[in-house]
């Protein structure tokens, strides 16, 4: 026989108290290097730069393909 799970509602969080200090504390924790991988996964680095006018002859095929996905 399957058990029914008891659920609890989370308490309301007063995010706007003390000039939104909880928001800034949350952003600081999210930004911490130790928490980044857990929250967002592996950090990847860009191997190319695409200027505002799009890829040029010096950009890789990967950069050109990425540009084409968004602006074709």
Predicted model as a PDB file, atoms N, CA, C, CB and O in Angstrom, pLDDT in the B-factor column:
MODEL        1                                                                  
ATOM      1  N   UNK A   1       0.840  -1.156   0.000  1.00 60.00           N  
ATOM      2  CA  UNK A   1       0.000   0.000   0.000  1.00 60.00           C  
ATOM      3  C   UNK A   1       0.904   1.245   0.000  1.00 60.00           C  
ATOM      4  CB  UNK A   1      -0.966  -0.016   1.219  1.00 60.00           C  
ATOM      5  O   UNK A   1       1.853   1.331   0.780  1.00 60.00           O  
ATOM      6  N   UNK A   2       0.600   2.195  -0.876  1.00 66.00           N  
ATOM      7  CA  UNK A   2       1.394   3.412  -1.002  1.00 66.00           C  
ATOM      8  C   UNK A   2       1.041   4.407   0.100  1.00 66.00           C  
ATOM      9  CB  UNK A   2       1.180   4.050  -2.381  1.00 66.00           C  
ATOM     10  O   UNK A   2      -0.127   4.611   0.431  1.00 66.00           O  
ATOM     11  N   UNK A   3       2.057   5.002   0.643  1.00 72.00           N  
ATOM     12  CA  UNK A   3       1.853   6.025   1.665  1.00 72.00           C  
ATOM     13  C   UNK A   3       1.645   7.376   0.985  1.00 72.00           C  
ATOM     14  CB  UNK A   3       3.058   6.081   2.649  1.00 72.00           C  
ATOM     15  O   UNK A   3       2.267   7.670  -0.036  1.00 72.00           O  
ATOM     16  N   UNK A   4       0.788   8.169   1.545  1.00 76.00           N  
ATOM     17  CA  UNK A   4       0.635   9.518   1.014  1.00 76.00           C  
ATOM     18  C   UNK A   4       1.667  10.414   1.705  1.00 76.00           C  
ATOM     19  CB  UNK A   4      -0.831  10.058   1.230  1.00 76.00           C  
ATOM     20  O   UNK A   4       1.887  10.322   2.913  1.00 76.00           O  
ATOM     21  N   UNK A   5       2.282  11.266   0.918  1.00 80.00           N  
ATOM     22  CA  UNK A   5       3.293  12.165   1.474  1.00 80.00           C  
ATOM     23  C   UNK A   5       2.616  13.395   2.048  1.00 80.00           C  
ATOM     24  CB  UNK A   5       4.331  12.569   0.400  1.00 80.00           C  
ATOM     25  O   UNK A   5       1.708  13.969   1.447  1.00 80.00           O  
ATOM     26  N   UNK A   6       3.080  13.780   3.218  1.00 85.00           N  
ATOM     27  CA  UNK A   6       2.589  15.007   3.818  1.00 85.00           C  
ATOM     28  C   UNK A   6       3.386  16.164   3.228  1.00 85.00           C  
ATOM     29  CB  UNK A   6       2.705  14.969   5.380  1.00 85.00           C  
ATOM     30  O   UNK A   6       4.610  16.099   3.117  1.00 85.00           O  
ATOM     31  N   UNK A   7       2.692  17.192   2.863  1.00 89.00           N  
ATOM     32  CA  UNK A   7       3.385  18.360   2.320  1.00 89.00           C  
ATOM     33  C   UNK A   7       3.193  19.548   3.251  1.00 89.00           C  
ATOM     34  CB  UNK A   7       2.873  18.696   0.896  1.00 89.00           C  
ATOM     35  O   UNK A   7       2.183  19.673   3.943  1.00 89.00           O  
ATOM     36  N   UNK A   8       4.179  20.396   3.242  1.00 90.00           N  
ATOM     37  CA  UNK A   8       4.117  21.615   4.031  1.00 90.00           C  
ATOM     38  C   UNK A   8       4.376  22.792   3.108  1.00 90.00           C  
ATOM     39  CB  UNK A   8       5.138  21.585   5.204  1.00 90.00           C  
ATOM     40  O   UNK A   8       5.212  22.723   2.208  1.00 90.00           O  
ATOM     41  N   UNK A   9       3.659  23.853   3.343  1.00 92.00           N  
ATOM     42  CA  UNK A   9       3.911  25.069   2.592  1.00 92.00           C  
ATOM     43  C   UNK A   9       5.105  25.790   3.191  1.00 92.00           C  
ATOM     44  CB  UNK A   9       2.669  25.980   2.582  1.00 92.00           C  
ATOM     45  O   UNK A   9       5.297  25.799   4.407  1.00 92.00           O  
ATOM     46  N   UNK A  10       5.897  26.386   2.331  1.00 89.00           N  
ATOM     47  CA  UNK A  10       7.012  27.186   2.814  1.00 89.00           C  
ATOM     48  C   UNK A  10       6.478  28.487   3.390  1.00 89.00           C  
ATOM     49  CB  UNK A  10       8.032  27.462   1.681  1.00 89.00           C  
ATOM     50  O   UNK A  10       5.471  29.013   2.917  1.00 89.00           O  
ATOM     51  N   UNK A  11       7.137  28.997   4.393  1.00 92.00           N  
ATOM     52  CA  UNK A  11       6.667  30.268   4.964  1.00 92.00           C  
ATOM     53  C   UNK A  11       6.921  31.415   3.976  1.00 92.00           C  
ATOM     54  CB  UNK A  11       7.376  30.557   6.323  1.00 92.00           C  
ATOM     55  O   UNK A  11       7.824  31.345   3.143  1.00 92.00           O  
ATOM     56  N   UNK A  12       6.117  32.453   4.087  1.00 93.00           N  
ATOM     57  CA  UNK A  12       6.348  33.648   3.278  1.00 93.00           C  
ATOM     58  C   UNK A  12       7.675  34.277   3.684  1.00 93.00           C  
ATOM     59  CB  UNK A  12       5.183  34.666   3.438  1.00 93.00           C  
ATOM     60  O   UNK A  12       8.003  34.355   4.867  1.00 93.00           O  
ATOM     61  N   UNK A  13       8.417  34.717   2.703  1.00 90.00           N  
ATOM     62  CA  UNK A  13       9.697  35.361   2.968  1.00 90.00           C  
ATOM     63  C   UNK A  13       9.534  36.851   2.690  1.00 90.00           C  
ATOM     64  CB  UNK A  13      10.847  34.740   2.096  1.00 90.00           C  
ATOM     65  O   UNK A  13       9.206  37.236   1.567  1.00 90.00           O  
ATOM     66  N   UNK A  14       9.756  37.681   3.684  1.00 92.00           N  
ATOM     67  CA  UNK A  14       9.605  39.131   3.487  1.00 92.00           C  
ATOM     68  C   UNK A  14      10.819  39.725   2.760  1.00 92.00           C  
ATOM     69  CB  UNK A  14       9.408  39.837   4.846  1.00 92.00           C  
ATOM     70  O   UNK A  14      11.685  40.339   3.383  1.00 92.00           O  
ATOM     71  N   UNK A  15      10.869  39.537   1.444  1.00 90.00           N  
ATOM     72  CA  UNK A  15      12.023  39.937   0.646  1.00 90.00           C  
ATOM     73  C   UNK A  15      12.284  41.443   0.693  1.00 90.00           C  
ATOM     74  CB  UNK A  15      11.827  39.503  -0.785  1.00 90.00           C  
ATOM     75  O   UNK A  15      13.428  41.872   0.546  1.00 90.00           O  
ATOM     76  N   UNK A  16      11.245  42.246   0.894  1.00 92.00           N  
ATOM     77  CA  UNK A  16      11.432  43.694   0.829  1.00 92.00           C  
ATOM     78  C   UNK A  16      11.783  44.344   2.173  1.00 92.00           C  
ATOM     79  CB  UNK A  16      10.191  44.324   0.290  1.00 92.00           C  
ATOM     80  O   UNK A  16      11.929  45.564   2.233  1.00 92.00           O  
ATOM     81  N   UNK A  17      11.920  43.574   3.234  1.00 91.00           N  
ATOM     82  CA  UNK A  17      12.325  44.134   4.524  1.00 91.00           C  
ATOM     83  C   UNK A  17      13.762  44.634   4.465  1.00 91.00           C  
ATOM     84  CB  UNK A  17      12.173  43.088   5.639  1.00 91.00           C  
ATOM     85  O   UNK A  17      14.583  44.118   3.707  1.00 91.00           O  
ATOM     86  N   UNK A  18      14.052  45.648   5.277  1.00 92.00           N  
ATOM     87  CA  UNK A  18      15.417  46.190   5.411  1.00 92.00           C  
ATOM     88  C   UNK A  18      16.033  46.535   4.058  1.00 92.00           C  
ATOM     89  CB  UNK A  18      16.313  45.187   6.137  1.00 92.00           C  
ATOM     90  O   UNK A  18      17.167  46.161   3.758  1.00 92.00           O  
ATOM     91  N   UNK A  19      15.260  47.255   3.253  1.00 90.00           N  
ATOM     92  CA  UNK A  19      15.710  47.697   1.942  1.00 90.00           C  
ATOM     93  C   UNK A  19      16.188  46.521   1.071  1.00 90.00           C  
ATOM     94  CB  UNK A  19      16.830  48.720   2.101  1.00 90.00           C  
ATOM     95  O   UNK A  19      17.222  46.599   0.407  1.00 90.00           O  
ATOM     96  N   UNK A  20      15.422  45.459   1.095  1.00 91.00           N  
ATOM     97  CA  UNK A  20      15.665  44.261   0.268  1.00 91.00           C  
ATOM     98  C   UNK A  20      16.998  43.573   0.591  1.00 91.00           C  
ATOM     99  CB  UNK A  20      15.640  44.641  -1.210  1.00 91.00           C  
ATOM    100  O   UNK A  20      17.623  42.996  -0.298  1.00 91.00           O  
ATOM    101  N   UNK A  21      17.428  43.629   1.827  1.00 92.00           N  
ATOM    102  CA  UNK A  21      18.723  43.043   2.186  1.00 92.00           C  
ATOM    103  C   UNK A  21      18.769  41.539   1.922  1.00 92.00           C  
ATOM    104  CB  UNK A  21      19.028  43.314   3.653  1.00 92.00           C  
ATOM    105  O   UNK A  21      19.826  41.009   1.581  1.00 92.00           O  
ATOM    106  N   UNK A  22      17.641  40.844   2.073  1.00 92.00           N  
ATOM    107  CA  UNK A  22      17.634  39.402   1.808  1.00 92.00           C  
ATOM    108  C   UNK A  22      17.916  39.106   0.331  1.00 92.00           C  
ATOM    109  CB  UNK A  22      16.282  38.792   2.218  1.00 92.00           C  
ATOM    110  O   UNK A  22      18.574  38.116   0.008  1.00 92.00           O  
ATOM    111  N   UNK A  23      17.426  39.949  -0.544  1.00 92.00           N  
ATOM    112  CA  UNK A  23      17.677  39.765  -1.972  1.00 92.00           C  
ATOM    113  C   UNK A  23      19.176  39.842  -2.239  1.00 92.00           C  
ATOM    114  CB  UNK A  23      16.916  40.828  -2.812  1.00 92.00           C  
ATOM    115  O   UNK A  23      19.730  39.008  -2.954  1.00 92.00           O  
ATOM    116  N   UNK A  24      19.829  40.850  -1.659  1.00 92.00           N  
ATOM    117  CA  UNK A  24      21.260  41.019  -1.883  1.00 92.00           C  
ATOM    118  C   UNK A  24      22.076  39.890  -1.253  1.00 92.00           C  
ATOM    119  CB  UNK A  24      21.717  42.357  -1.330  1.00 92.00           C  
ATOM    120  O   UNK A  24      23.102  39.486  -1.799  1.00 92.00           O  
ATOM    121  N   UNK A  25      21.630  39.387  -0.124  1.00 92.00           N  
ATOM    122  CA  UNK A  25      22.317  38.246   0.489  1.00 92.00           C  
ATOM    123  C   UNK A  25      22.170  37.000  -0.376  1.00 92.00           C  
ATOM    124  CB  UNK A  25      21.766  37.977   1.902  1.00 92.00           C  
ATOM    125  O   UNK A  25      23.112  36.221  -0.521  1.00 92.00           O  
ATOM    126  N   UNK A  26      20.974  36.815  -0.954  1.00 89.00           N  
ATOM    127  CA  UNK A  26      20.753  35.671  -1.845  1.00 89.00           C  
ATOM    128  C   UNK A  26      21.637  35.777  -3.085  1.00 89.00           C  
ATOM    129  CB  UNK A  26      19.267  35.582  -2.257  1.00 89.00           C  
ATOM    130  O   UNK A  26      22.241  34.789  -3.503  1.00 89.00           O  
ATOM    131  N   UNK A  27      21.716  36.962  -3.670  1.00 88.00           N  
ATOM    132  CA  UNK A  27      22.571  37.149  -4.846  1.00 88.00           C  
ATOM    133  C   UNK A  27      24.029  36.871  -4.497  1.00 88.00           C  
ATOM    134  CB  UNK A  27      22.422  38.579  -5.404  1.00 88.00           C  
ATOM    135  O   UNK A  27      24.750  36.265  -5.290  1.00 88.00           O  
ATOM    136  N   UNK A  28      24.467  37.305  -3.326  1.00 88.00           N  
ATOM    137  CA  UNK A  28      25.848  37.051  -2.896  1.00 88.00           C  
ATOM    138  C   UNK A  28      26.105  35.549  -2.752  1.00 88.00           C  
ATOM    139  CB  UNK A  28      26.138  37.770  -1.559  1.00 88.00           C  
ATOM    140  O   UNK A  28      27.164  35.064  -3.148  1.00 88.00           O  
ATOM    141  N   UNK A  29      25.155  34.819  -2.195  1.00 87.00           N  
ATOM    142  CA  UNK A  29      25.322  33.367  -2.039  1.00 87.00           C  
ATOM    143  C   UNK A  29      25.318  32.651  -3.392  1.00 87.00           C  
ATOM    144  CB  UNK A  29      24.210  32.797  -1.147  1.00 87.00           C  
ATOM    145  O   UNK A  29      26.103  31.729  -3.613  1.00 87.00           O  
ATOM    146  N   UNK A  30      24.442  33.076  -4.284  1.00 83.00           N  
ATOM    147  CA  UNK A  30      24.391  32.462  -5.617  1.00 83.00           C  
ATOM    148  C   UNK A  30      25.697  32.718  -6.354  1.00 83.00           C  
ATOM    149  CB  UNK A  30      23.194  33.012  -6.436  1.00 83.00           C  
ATOM    150  O   UNK A  30      26.192  31.853  -7.077  1.00 83.00           O  
ATOM    151  N   UNK A  31      26.252  33.911  -6.165  1.00 80.00           N  
ATOM    152  CA  UNK A  31      27.476  34.295  -6.868  1.00 80.00           C  
ATOM    153  C   UNK A  31      28.728  33.652  -6.297  1.00 80.00           C  
ATOM    154  CB  UNK A  31      27.630  35.782  -6.837  1.00 80.00           C  
ATOM    155  O   UNK A  31      29.772  33.657  -6.949  1.00 80.00           O  
ATOM    156  N   UNK A  32      28.647  33.100  -5.099  1.00 82.00           N  
ATOM    157  CA  UNK A  32      29.821  32.486  -4.463  1.00 82.00           C  
ATOM    158  C   UNK A  32      30.316  31.314  -5.305  1.00 82.00           C  
ATOM    159  CB  UNK A  32      29.484  32.011  -3.021  1.00 82.00           C  
ATOM    160  O   UNK A  32      29.525  30.503  -5.787  1.00 82.00           O  
ATOM    161  N   UNK A  33      31.614  31.239  -5.471  1.00 78.00           N  
ATOM    162  CA  UNK A  33      32.224  30.200  -6.308  1.00 78.00           C  
ATOM    163  C   UNK A  33      31.833  28.793  -5.841  1.00 78.00           C  
ATOM    164  CB  UNK A  33      33.750  30.346  -6.299  1.00 78.00           C  
ATOM    165  O   UNK A  33      31.626  27.903  -6.666  1.00 78.00           O  
ATOM    166  N   UNK A  34      31.734  28.593  -4.550  1.00 81.00           N  
ATOM    167  CA  UNK A  34      31.402  27.274  -4.008  1.00 81.00           C  
ATOM    168  C   UNK A  34      29.987  26.836  -4.392  1.00 81.00           C  
ATOM    169  CB  UNK A  34      31.544  27.283  -2.489  1.00 81.00           C  
ATOM    170  O   UNK A  34      29.721  25.640  -4.511  1.00 81.00           O  
ATOM    171  N   UNK A  35      29.086  27.793  -4.585  1.00 81.00           N  
ATOM    172  CA  UNK A  35      27.694  27.458  -4.901  1.00 81.00           C  
ATOM    173  C   UNK A  35      27.395  27.440  -6.392  1.00 81.00           C  
ATOM    174  CB  UNK A  35      26.777  28.431  -4.230  1.00 81.00           C  
ATOM    175  O   UNK A  35      26.373  26.896  -6.810  1.00 81.00           O  
ATOM    176  N   UNK A  36      28.267  28.023  -7.195  1.00 74.00           N  
ATOM    177  CA  UNK A  36      27.980  28.170  -8.622  1.00 74.00           C  
ATOM    178  C   UNK A  36      27.751  26.829  -9.308  1.00 74.00           C  
ATOM    179  CB  UNK A  36      29.116  28.902  -9.306  1.00 74.00           C  
ATOM    180  O   UNK A  36      26.769  26.660 -10.031  1.00 74.00           O  
ATOM    181  N   UNK A  37      28.646  25.882  -9.087  1.00 75.00           N  
ATOM    182  CA  UNK A  37      28.554  24.588  -9.766  1.00 75.00           C  
ATOM    183  C   UNK A  37      27.286  23.843  -9.374  1.00 75.00           C  
ATOM    184  CB  UNK A  37      29.777  23.734  -9.446  1.00 75.00           C  
ATOM    185  O   UNK A  37      26.665  23.198 -10.219  1.00 75.00           O  
ATOM    186  N   UNK A  38      26.898  23.922  -8.121  1.00 80.00           N  
ATOM    187  CA  UNK A  38      25.695  23.241  -7.654  1.00 80.00           C  
ATOM    188  C   UNK A  38      24.449  23.837  -8.310  1.00 80.00           C  
ATOM    189  CB  UNK A  38      25.587  23.331  -6.122  1.00 80.00           C  
ATOM    190  O   UNK A  38      23.539  23.107  -8.703  1.00 80.00           O  
ATOM    191  N   UNK A  39      24.412  25.152  -8.425  1.00 79.00           N  
ATOM    192  CA  UNK A  39      23.227  25.820  -8.957  1.00 79.00           C  
ATOM    193  C   UNK A  39      23.172  25.844 -10.480  1.00 79.00           C  
ATOM    194  CB  UNK A  39      23.168  27.221  -8.441  1.00 79.00           C  
ATOM    195  O   UNK A  39      22.098  25.693 -11.062  1.00 79.00           O  
ATOM    196  N   UNK A  40      24.316  26.033 -11.130  1.00 74.00           N  
ATOM    197  CA  UNK A  40      24.308  26.261 -12.572  1.00 74.00           C  
ATOM    198  C   UNK A  40      25.061  25.221 -13.383  1.00 74.00           C  
ATOM    199  CB  UNK A  40      24.877  27.588 -12.858  1.00 74.00           C  
ATOM    200  O   UNK A  40      25.026  25.270 -14.613  1.00 74.00           O  
ATOM    201  N   UNK A  41      25.734  24.293 -12.743  1.00 75.00           N  
ATOM    202  CA  UNK A  41      26.500  23.298 -13.483  1.00 75.00           C  
ATOM    203  C   UNK A  41      27.899  23.799 -13.793  1.00 75.00           C  
ATOM    204  CB  UNK A  41      25.782  22.927 -14.772  1.00 75.00           C  
ATOM    205  O   UNK A  41      28.340  24.824 -13.273  1.00 75.00           O  
ATOM    206  N   UNK A  42      28.581  23.063 -14.641  1.00 71.00           N  
ATOM    207  CA  UNK A  42      29.959  23.384 -14.975  1.00 71.00           C  
ATOM    208  C   UNK A  42      30.040  24.709 -15.727  1.00 71.00           C  
ATOM    209  CB  UNK A  42      30.581  22.263 -15.807  1.00 71.00           C  
ATOM    210  O   UNK A  42      29.261  24.976 -16.642  1.00 71.00           O  
ATOM    211  N   UNK A  43      30.987  25.516 -15.323  1.00 67.00           N  
ATOM    212  CA  UNK A  43      31.200  26.807 -15.961  1.00 67.00           C  
ATOM    213  C   UNK A  43      32.011  26.577 -17.236  1.00 67.00           C  
ATOM    214  CB  UNK A  43      31.927  27.809 -14.996  1.00 67.00           C  
ATOM    215  O   UNK A  43      33.064  25.941 -17.205  1.00 67.00           O  
ATOM    216  N   UNK A  44      31.519  27.091 -18.332  1.00 67.00           N  
ATOM    217  CA  UNK A  44      32.255  26.954 -19.585  1.00 67.00           C  
ATOM    218  C   UNK A  44      32.824  28.305 -19.971  1.00 67.00           C  
ATOM    219  CB  UNK A  44      31.349  26.395 -20.712  1.00 67.00           C  
ATOM    220  O   UNK A  44      32.269  29.349 -19.630  1.00 67.00           O  
ATOM    221  N   UNK A  45      33.910  28.273 -20.669  1.00 68.00           N  
ATOM    222  CA  UNK A  45      34.521  29.524 -21.094  1.00 68.00           C  
ATOM    223  C   UNK A  45      34.280  29.728 -22.590  1.00 68.00           C  
ATOM    224  CB  UNK A  45      36.039  29.532 -20.775  1.00 68.00           C  
ATOM    225  O   UNK A  45      34.224  28.775 -23.367  1.00 68.00           O  
ATOM    226  N   UNK A  46      34.144  30.963 -22.957  1.00 65.00           N  
ATOM    227  CA  UNK A  46      33.980  31.291 -24.366  1.00 65.00           C  
ATOM    228  C   UNK A  46      35.356  31.213 -25.023  1.00 65.00           C  
ATOM    229  CB  UNK A  46      33.334  32.712 -24.555  1.00 65.00           C  
ATOM    230  O   UNK A  46      36.332  31.762 -24.512  1.00 65.00           O  
ATOM    231  N   UNK A  47      35.418  30.540 -26.132  1.00 72.00           N  
ATOM    232  CA  UNK A  47      36.686  30.425 -26.847  1.00 72.00           C  
ATOM    233  C   UNK A  47      36.754  31.423 -27.995  1.00 72.00           C  
ATOM    234  CB  UNK A  47      36.877  28.999 -27.375  1.00 72.00           C  
ATOM    235  O   UNK A  47      37.691  31.398 -28.793  1.00 72.00           O  
ATOM    236  N   UNK A  48      35.765  32.296 -28.075  1.00 72.00           N  
ATOM    237  CA  UNK A  48      35.758  33.271 -29.153  1.00 72.00           C  
ATOM    238  C   UNK A  48      34.962  34.494 -28.724  1.00 72.00           C  
ATOM    239  CB  UNK A  48      35.172  32.663 -30.444  1.00 72.00           C  
ATOM    240  O   UNK A  48      34.221  34.466 -27.742  1.00 72.00           O  
ATOM    241  N   UNK A  49      35.132  35.541 -29.468  1.00 76.00           N  
ATOM    242  CA  UNK A  49      34.390  36.773 -29.217  1.00 76.00           C  
ATOM    243  C   UNK A  49      33.731  37.178 -30.527  1.00 76.00           C  
ATOM    244  CB  UNK A  49      35.326  37.916 -28.663  1.00 76.00           C  
ATOM    245  O   UNK A  49      34.375  37.196 -31.577  1.00 76.00           O  
ATOM    246  N   UNK A  50      32.456  37.499 -30.460  1.00 79.00           N  
ATOM    247  CA  UNK A  50      31.741  37.965 -31.643  1.00 79.00           C  
ATOM    248  C   UNK A  50      31.422  39.438 -31.434  1.00 79.00           C  
ATOM    249  CB  UNK A  50      30.434  37.127 -31.900  1.00 79.00           C  
ATOM    250  O   UNK A  50      30.740  39.796 -30.473  1.00 79.00           O  
ATOM    251  N   UNK A  51      31.903  40.280 -32.310  1.00 81.00           N  
ATOM    252  CA  UNK A  51      31.653  41.706 -32.214  1.00 81.00           C  
ATOM    253  C   UNK A  51      30.201  42.035 -32.540  1.00 81.00           C  
ATOM    254  CB  UNK A  51      32.586  42.467 -33.142  1.00 81.00           C  
ATOM    255  O   UNK A  51      29.436  41.166 -32.956  1.00 81.00           O  
ATOM    256  N   UNK A  52      29.834  43.288 -32.350  1.00 82.00           N  
ATOM    257  CA  UNK A  52      28.456  43.729 -32.565  1.00 82.00           C  
ATOM    258  C   UNK A  52      28.017  43.578 -34.019  1.00 82.00           C  
ATOM    259  CB  UNK A  52      28.305  45.174 -32.135  1.00 82.00           C  
ATOM    260  O   UNK A  52      26.825  43.435 -34.292  1.00 82.00           O  
ATOM    261  N   UNK A  53      28.955  43.607 -34.941  1.00 84.00           N  
ATOM    262  CA  UNK A  53      28.613  43.491 -36.360  1.00 84.00           C  
ATOM    263  C   UNK A  53      28.632  42.048 -36.848  1.00 84.00           C  
ATOM    264  CB  UNK A  53      29.568  44.317 -37.192  1.00 84.00           C  
ATOM    265  O   UNK A  53      28.484  41.793 -38.043  1.00 84.00           O  
ATOM    266  N   UNK A  54      28.810  41.128 -35.950  1.00 84.00           N  
ATOM    267  CA  UNK A  54      28.818  39.712 -36.322  1.00 84.00           C  
ATOM    268  C   UNK A  54      30.230  39.174 -36.487  1.00 84.00           C  
ATOM    269  CB  UNK A  54      28.040  39.505 -37.608  1.00 84.00           C  
ATOM    270  O   UNK A  54      31.208  39.912 -36.366  1.00 84.00           O  
ATOM    271  N   UNK A  55      30.323  37.882 -36.764  1.00 84.00           N  
ATOM    272  CA  UNK A  55      31.643  37.259 -36.909  1.00 84.00           C  
ATOM    273  C   UNK A  55      32.376  37.792 -38.142  1.00 84.00           C  
ATOM    274  CB  UNK A  55      31.504  35.730 -37.001  1.00 84.00           C  
ATOM    275  O   UNK A  55      31.757  38.167 -39.138  1.00 84.00           O  
ATOM    276  N   UNK A  56      33.698  37.815 -38.052  1.00 85.00           N  
ATOM    277  CA  UNK A  56      34.517  38.220 -39.191  1.00 85.00           C  
ATOM    278  C   UNK A  56      35.403  37.055 -39.609  1.00 85.00           C  
ATOM    279  CB  UNK A  56      35.376  39.467 -38.846  1.00 85.00           C  
ATOM    280  O   UNK A  56      35.211  35.936 -39.135  1.00 85.00           O  
ATOM    281  N   UNK A  57      36.348  37.294 -40.471  1.00 85.00           N  
ATOM    282  CA  UNK A  57      37.211  36.234 -40.994  1.00 85.00           C  
ATOM    283  C   UNK A  57      38.048  35.581 -39.902  1.00 85.00           C  
ATOM    284  CB  UNK A  57      38.122  36.788 -42.071  1.00 85.00           C  
ATOM    285  O   UNK A  57      38.496  34.447 -40.066  1.00 85.00           O  
ATOM    286  N   UNK A  58      38.267  36.282 -38.787  1.00 83.00           N  
ATOM    287  CA  UNK A  58      39.095  35.739 -37.705  1.00 83.00           C  
ATOM    288  C   UNK A  58      38.314  34.837 -36.751  1.00 83.00           C  
ATOM    289  CB  UNK A  58      39.722  36.870 -36.924  1.00 83.00           C  
ATOM    290  O   UNK A  58      38.918  34.153 -35.925  1.00 83.00           O  
ATOM    291  N   UNK A  59      36.984  34.824 -36.848  1.00 81.00           N  
ATOM    292  CA  UNK A  59      36.177  33.994 -35.951  1.00 81.00           C  
ATOM    293  C   UNK A  59      36.097  32.555 -36.451  1.00 81.00           C  
ATOM    294  CB  UNK A  59      34.768  34.578 -35.810  1.00 81.00           C  
ATOM    295  O   UNK A  59      36.184  32.284 -37.648  1.00 81.00           O  
ATOM    296  N   UNK A  60      35.931  31.653 -35.507  1.00 82.00           N  
ATOM    297  CA  UNK A  60      35.845  30.225 -35.839  1.00 82.00           C  
ATOM    298  C   UNK A  60      34.487  29.884 -36.434  1.00 82.00           C  
ATOM    299  CB  UNK A  60      36.100  29.366 -34.592  1.00 82.00           C  
ATOM    300  O   UNK A  60      33.553  30.685 -36.395  1.00 82.00           O  
ATOM    301  N   UNK A  61      34.400  28.697 -36.978  1.00 83.00           N  
ATOM    302  CA  UNK A  61      33.122  28.213 -37.493  1.00 83.00           C  
ATOM    303  C   UNK A  61      32.084  28.113 -36.398  1.00 83.00           C  
ATOM    304  CB  UNK A  61      33.296  26.864 -38.160  1.00 83.00           C  
ATOM    305  O   UNK A  61      30.895  28.319 -36.644  1.00 83.00           O  
ATOM    306  N   UNK A  62      32.524  27.799 -35.187  1.00 81.00           N  
ATOM    307  CA  UNK A  62      31.608  27.714 -34.050  1.00 81.00           C  
ATOM    308  C   UNK A  62      30.949  29.061 -33.777  1.00 81.00           C  
ATOM    309  CB  UNK A  62      32.350  27.229 -32.800  1.00 81.00           C  
ATOM    310  O   UNK A  62      29.750  29.127 -33.508  1.00 81.00           O  
ATOM    311  N   UNK A  63      31.733  30.132 -33.847  1.00 81.00           N  
ATOM    312  CA  UNK A  63      31.190  31.473 -33.637  1.00 81.00           C  
ATOM    313  C   UNK A  63      30.207  31.828 -34.736  1.00 81.00           C  
ATOM    314  CB  UNK A  63      32.315  32.510 -33.581  1.00 81.00           C  
ATOM    315  O   UNK A  63      29.158  32.414 -34.466  1.00 81.00           O  
ATOM    316  N   UNK A  64      30.530  31.482 -35.961  1.00 82.00           N  
ATOM    317  CA  UNK A  64      29.644  31.784 -37.093  1.00 82.00           C  
ATOM    318  C   UNK A  64      28.341  30.997 -36.988  1.00 82.00           C  
ATOM    319  CB  UNK A  64      30.346  31.468 -38.429  1.00 82.00           C  
ATOM    320  O   UNK A  64      27.271  31.525 -37.293  1.00 82.00           O  
ATOM    321  N   UNK A  65      28.423  29.748 -36.562  1.00 83.00           N  
ATOM    322  CA  UNK A  65      27.212  28.938 -36.381  1.00 83.00           C  
ATOM    323  C   UNK A  65      26.328  29.496 -35.280  1.00 83.00           C  
ATOM    324  CB  UNK A  65      27.581  27.491 -36.062  1.00 83.00           C  
ATOM    325  O   UNK A  65      25.105  29.530 -35.418  1.00 83.00           O  
ATOM    326  N   UNK A  66      26.936  29.931 -34.193  1.00 81.00           N  
ATOM    327  CA  UNK A  66      26.196  30.519 -33.079  1.00 81.00           C  
ATOM    328  C   UNK A  66      25.488  31.800 -33.531  1.00 81.00           C  
ATOM    329  CB  UNK A  66      27.145  30.814 -31.893  1.00 81.00           C  
ATOM    330  O   UNK A  66      24.316  32.012 -33.217  1.00 81.00           O  
ATOM    331  N   UNK A  67      26.193  32.634 -34.254  1.00 83.00           N  
ATOM    332  CA  UNK A  67      25.608  33.875 -34.770  1.00 83.00           C  
ATOM    333  C   UNK A  67      24.424  33.544 -35.686  1.00 83.00           C  
ATOM    334  CB  UNK A  67      26.676  34.715 -35.537  1.00 83.00           C  
ATOM    335  O   UNK A  67      23.383  34.197 -35.626  1.00 83.00           O  
ATOM    336  N   UNK A  68      24.595  32.536 -36.522  1.00 84.00           N  
ATOM    337  CA  UNK A  68      23.526  32.139 -37.445  1.00 84.00           C  
ATOM    338  C   UNK A  68      22.278  31.643 -36.728  1.00 84.00           C  
ATOM    339  CB  UNK A  68      24.025  31.064 -38.377  1.00 84.00           C  
ATOM    340  O   UNK A  68      21.168  31.832 -37.224  1.00 84.00           O  
ATOM    341  N   UNK A  69      22.441  31.019 -35.579  1.00 83.00           N  
ATOM    342  CA  UNK A  69      21.282  30.556 -34.815  1.00 83.00           C  
ATOM    343  C   UNK A  69      20.379  31.699 -34.387  1.00 83.00           C  
ATOM    344  CB  UNK A  69      21.735  29.786 -33.597  1.00 83.00           C  
ATOM    345  O   UNK A  69      19.156  31.568 -34.381  1.00 83.00           O  
ATOM    346  N   UNK A  70      20.985  32.812 -34.031  1.00 82.00           N  
ATOM    347  CA  UNK A  70      20.231  33.941 -33.491  1.00 82.00           C  
ATOM    348  C   UNK A  70      19.829  34.968 -34.542  1.00 82.00           C  
ATOM    349  CB  UNK A  70      21.036  34.615 -32.430  1.00 82.00           C  
ATOM    350  O   UNK A  70      18.803  35.634 -34.399  1.00 82.00           O  
ATOM    351  N   UNK A  71      20.624  35.099 -35.590  1.00 80.00           N  
ATOM    352  CA  UNK A  71      20.405  36.197 -36.528  1.00 80.00           C  
ATOM    353  C   UNK A  71      20.262  35.768 -37.964  1.00 80.00           C  
ATOM    354  CB  UNK A  71      21.512  37.157 -36.430  1.00 80.00           C  
ATOM    355  O   UNK A  71      20.683  36.498 -38.862  1.00 80.00           O  
ATOM    356  N   UNK A  72      19.688  34.619 -38.216  1.00 68.00           N  
ATOM    357  CA  UNK A  72      19.515  34.217 -39.615  1.00 68.00           C  
ATOM    358  C   UNK A  72      18.058  34.282 -40.020  1.00 68.00           C  
ATOM    359  CB  UNK A  72      20.059  32.808 -39.843  1.00 68.00           C  
ATOM    360  O   UNK A  72      17.721  33.978 -41.164  1.00 68.00           O  
TER     361      UNK A  72                                                      
ENDMDL                                                                          
END                                                                             
